[in-house]
Amino acid sequence: MSEIRVCRPHHTTLKKARKGAEHIAEELGEEFGLDHEWEGDTLRFQRMGVAGHIEVGKKEVEIYVKLGFLLTALGPRIEHEINRFCDENFGPA
């Protein structure tokens, strides 16, 4: 199993940060077939072989993804996409 963890500060309101997280989840969903739902300020997503969450805080967004064995080879590509989405929605690291 492979794990990806990306933490990014955001300089916006919690509402706008949640909107950015929703946008990231929708794009990842389209590209990788993930389903997602909110639990408080945490957006959980999953599909066979992938599970994770986007936790939106007042000043930071944390993205955690756990990949099953068969998807481990896609880890670098998925991490690259997560960082690109974060750059677009929350600014560069």
Disulfide bonds with the S-S distance in Angstrom:
none
